[in-house]
Amino acid sequence: MSNMAREILAFILTTSGWVLVSSTLPTDYWKVSSIDGTVITTATFWSNLWKTCVTDSTGVSNCKDFPSMLALDGYIQVCRGLMIAAVCLGFFGSIFALIGMKCTKIGGPDQTKARIVCLSGITFICTGLCSLSACSLYAHRITSEFFDPMFVAQKYELGAALFIGWAGSTLCVLGGALFCLSLSDGMSSNRSPHPSDRRAFINSGASLMSRAMPQSQSSHTRRPPPEYNSTSQHFDKNAYV
């Protein structure tokens, strides 16, 4: 899989996960009243992070918002903060992804774009972890009350919003991990050449050396001594007198 195709797949996963995580905030059914051991059900209780409601047998629902934020249970306040943080982080992560992806023309050189994409991946991983923590904390409270034999109040079961949040968190983490792989690919492509290019460079250097060796050897060879004429002149001994 090429780097650009991996980034497009990661963008689809992270964007889909962010949309699912964002859709859990207004979803009504975070927890639904349990009908275990009940023969006749006259009303259904359900609630989310913002309100609690009851639906009677005729289908009419009556809802009541939580009156005070400070009077809420601690786990609801923590879940609110984590979900809002997840939505905000996913928004900035999508912007970083659009800037750093190779299929866009903004963001600078490839090395800078790889760093921006890696930052987007880290942001989406934090998005998934925040949403996963919020949904898991809320589900842990529901299950602990359900299996507690000393708890005599209304017991609840897991709502659809929790499963949507878990699915969105998983997509965000997987897509963010794919985005982080772009940093290693970008750095390796800038630092080290391709093996075929390295072999071609070595072969070209060897061919140049082989061509240059005869010239260098010929330039250092000694010239042969001058040849003298075989016909030497014989002078008479009286020629110098």
Salt bridges, closest charged atoms under 4 A:
ASP28 OD1 - LYS51 NZ 3.88
GLU145 OE2 - ARG141 NE 2.88
ASP185 OD2 - ARG6 NH1 2.50
